[in-house]
Amino acid sequence: MLLDGSEEATALTAEPGGYFSGVVEGARVGSRYRFLLDEDIALADPATRFQPEGTHGPSQVIDAGTFRWTHDEWVGIAPERRVLYEMHIGTFTSEGTWHAAQRELPALAQLGVTILEVMPVHDFAGRFGWGYDGVDLFAPTRLYGEPDDFRRFVDAAHGLGIGVILDVVYNHLGPDGCTLREYADAYFSEKYATDWGEAINFDDALAAPVREFFISNARYWIEEFRLDGLRVDAAQNVYDDSPVHILREITAVVRAAAP
């Protein structure tokens, strides 16, 4: 349903495997929308690219292709030159934004930092958090700026000879604002337990779409934000008894996606 004043809903067509798709006439960059379940439950897109009003608000259409990268020559940092600096965007500066953090990049380069490990930015409920209870895995939190602000930060870092990797959380989802169970119970597993909440279902009968969701998320950060890698949080709580462990598959996909 586009939130453009008309509040008209577009019916989606069922596809194999439990998916639905459709073309929404009138949708454009910046449009805000929700999905309607059972005609009366309005939820954020589970793969939303931006939540301008927070996790409980509407999703917003984002076009990553309009951003103009300026450092296409970037080839990454050789292993022997890797000096990591862990950064929480919300507390690194008094403003707590991508723009403010970008302003400090020259000082970090002068210090000798060659890779920034950015703590999780998946959008989460509330006004402050370390990022480990994110619920919108594709949406950089609105608290630090817009998605293009993140891209601009990465582009500027590359221009100064600094790589950027992102801390991602694939072992659980936060307790507030997560809508995945509304779409399908199969996202979560009762076979395992984590220290923070329900484990993700990577190996049961209905796990294939769940695996695709998380694999797509890992690829997304590399392709659309040109990140140099991912740091997987609490890998010991990413449970998978499949023939190919989900983390092995994610690793292969991420390496293939890197330019």
C-alpha positions in Angstrom: 0.0 0.0 0.0 1.5 3.3 -1.1 1.1 6.0 1.6 0.6 8.8 -1.0 -2.7 10.1 0.2 -4.8 7.6 -1.7 -4.0 4.7 0.6 -4.9 2.3 -2.3 -3.5 -1.2 -2.0 -2.1 -3.2 -4.9 -2.7 -7.0 -4.9 0.4 -9.1 -5.2 0.5 -12.3 -7.2 1.5 -15.6 -5.6 4.6 -17.3 -6.9 6.1 -20.7 -6.1 7.8 -21.1 -2.8 5.6 -18.8 -0.8 6.7 -15.5 -2.5 4.5 -12.7 -3.8 5.3 -10.0 -6.3 3.7 -7.2 -8.2 4.2 -3.8 -9.9 2.9 -0.8 -8.0 2.0 2.0 -10.4 3.0 5.4 -9.0 5.8 4.2 -6.8 8.9 6.3 -7.1 12.1 7.1 -5.2 11.1 8.4 -1.8 7.6 6.8 -1.8 6.6 5.4 1.5 4.7 2.2 1.7 3.6 -0.8 3.9 2.6 -4.3 3.2 -0.9 -5.4 4.1 -1.4 -8.8 5.6 -5.0 -10.1 5.9 -6.2 -6.6 4.8 -5.8 -5.1 8.3 -2.2 -5.7 9.4 0.1 -3.0 8.0 3.8 -3.9 8.3 7.2 -2.7 7.1 8.8 -4.4 4.1 10.9 -7.3 5.6 13.7 -6.3 3.2 13.1 -2.5 3.6 16.1 -0.4 2.5 15.2 2.5 4.8 12.8 3.2 7.7 12.7 7.0 8.0 10.3 6.9 10.9 11.8 3.9 12.7 11.2 0.2 12.7 7.5 0.6 13.4 7.0 3.1 10.6 6.5 2.8 6.9 9.3 1.7 4.5 10.7 4.0 1.9 11.7 3.3 -1.7 15.5 3.8 -2.2 17.4 3.7 -5.5 21.1 2.8 -4.9 21.9 3.3 -8.5 21.7 7.1 -8.4 24.8 7.4 -6.1 27.9 8.4 -8.0 31.0 6.7 -6.7 34.3 8.6 -7.2 37.0 6.0 -6.3 36.5 3.1 -8.8 40.2 2.5 -8.7 39.9 1.1 -5.1 41.3 -2.4 -4.8 41.3 -3.0 -1.0 44.0 -3.4 1.7 46.6 -6.1 1.5 46.7 -8.5 4.6 50.0 -7.2 5.9 48.7 -3.6 5.9 45.5 -4.2 7.9 45.2 -2.0 11.0 41.6 -2.2 12.3 39.7 0.5 14.2 36.3 -0.4 15.6 33.8 2.4 15.2 30.3 3.0 16.5 28.8 5.7 14.3 26.4 6.9 17.0 29.1 7.6 19.6 32.2 8.3 17.5 31.2 12.0 17.3 28.9 14.2 19.3 26.6 14.4 16.3 26.5 10.6 15.9 26.1 10.7 12.1 27.8 9.4 9.0 28.5 13.0 7.9 30.3 13.8 11.2 32.2 10.6 11.2 33.3 11.2 7.6 34.8 14.5 8.7 37.2 12.7 11.0 38.5 10.2 8.4 41.7 12.2 7.5 42.7 12.0 11.2 42.2 8.3 11.3 44.3 7.9 8.1 47.1 10.0 9.6 46.9 7.8 12.7 47.7 4.8 10.6 44.3 3.1 10.5 43.7 1.2 7.3 40.4 -0.6 7.9 37.3 0.6 9.8 35.1 -2.0 11.4 31.7 -0.3 11.7 29.5 -1.8 14.4 26.1 -3.0 13.3 23.8 -0.5 11.5 20.7 -2.6 10.9 17.8 -0.4 12.0 16.6 -1.1 15.5 13.9 0.3 17.8 14.6 3.3 20.0 17.0 6.2 19.8 20.2 4.5 20.9 21.7 1.1 20.7 25.0 -0.7 19.9 23.3 -2.3 16.9 23.2 -5.9 18.0 19.4 -6.0 18.3 18.7 -4.9 14.8 15.5 -6.0 13.1 15.6 -4.4 9.6 18.7 -6.1 8.2 18.7 -4.2 4.8 18.0 -0.8 6.3 20.9 1.3 7.7 19.4 3.0 10.7 17.9 6.4 10.2 19.6 7.6 13.4 22.9 8.1 11.5 21.6 9.5 8.3 20.3 8.2 5.0 21.6 5.2 3.0 23.5 7.5 0.6 25.3 9.1 3.6 26.7 5.6 4.4 27.8 5.2 0.7 29.4 8.7 0.8 31.3 7.7 4.0 32.6 4.5 2.4 33.6 6.4 -0.8 35.5 9.0 1.2 37.3 6.3 3.3 38.4 4.6 0.1 39.7 7.9 -1.2 41.9 8.2 1.9 43.2 4.6 1.6 40.9 3.2 4.3 38.8 0.1 3.9 35.4 -0.4 5.6 33.9 -3.6 6.9 30.5 -4.0 8.6 29.6 -5.9 11.7 26.5 -8.0 10.8 24.3 -10.0 13.2 22.9 -13.2 11.7 22.4 -15.2 14.9 19.3 -13.5 16.2 17.0 -10.5 15.7 16.0 -7.8 18.1 12.9 -8.1 20.4 11.2 -4.9 19.3 10.1 -4.1 15.7 10.9 -7.4 14.0 8.1 -8.3 11.6 9.5 -11.5 10.1 7.4 -13.9 12.2 4.3 -12.1 10.9 5.3 -13.1 7.4 6.4 -16.6 8.2 7.2 -18.6 11.4 9.9 -20.5 9.5 12.4 -17.7 10.0 13.0 -18.9 13.5 14.2 -22.3 14.9 13.2 -24.1 18.1 16.0 -26.6 17.7 18.6 -24.1 19.1 18.9 -21.3 21.6 21.0 -18.2 21.6 22.0 -15.9 24.5 19.9 -13.1 23.1 16.7 -14.6 21.6 15.3 -17.1 19.1 17.9 -18.7 16.7 17.5 -18.3 13.0 16.3 -21.3 11.0 19.0 -22.2 8.6 18.5 -26.0 8.4 14.9 -27.1 8.8 12.6 -28.1 5.9 11.4 -24.6 5.2 14.9 -23.0 5.6 15.6 -22.4 1.9 13.9 -18.9 1.7 15.5 -18.0 5.1 18.9 -18.8 3.8 18.2 -16.8 0.7 17.2 -13.8 2.8 20.4 -13.7 4.8 22.6 -14.6 1.8 21.0 -11.7 -0.1 21.6 -9.4 2.8 25.4 -10.2 2.9 25.6 -9.7 -0.9 23.7 -6.4 -0.7 26.2 -4.8 1.6 29.1 -5.6 -0.7 27.3 -4.7 -4.0 25.4 -1.6 -3.0 27.7 -0.1 -0.4 31.1 -1.3 -1.8 32.1 -2.6 1.6 35.4 -4.5 1.9 34.0 -7.3 4.0 31.8 -8.4 6.8 32.5 -9.3 10.5 29.9 -11.9 11.6 28.8 -11.4 15.2 28.7 -14.4 17.5 29.3 -17.0 14.8 29.1 -19.7 17.5 25.4 -19.0 17.7 24.8 -19.3 13.9 23.5 -22.9 13.9 23.3 -25.0 10.8 23.4 -28.7 10.3 23.0 -28.5 6.5 25.6 -30.1 4.2 26.9 -26.6 3.5 27.0 -24.3 6.5 25.3 -21.0 5.9 28.4 -19.1 6.8 30.4 -21.0 4.2 27.8 -20.1 1.6 27.7 -16.5 2.7 31.5 -16.3 2.4 31.5 -17.6 -1.1 28.7 -15.2 -2.2 30.4 -12.2 -0.6 33.7 -12.9 -2.3 32.0 -13.4 -5.7 30.2 -10.1 -5.2 33.3 -8.1 -4.4 34.5 -6.0 -7.4 
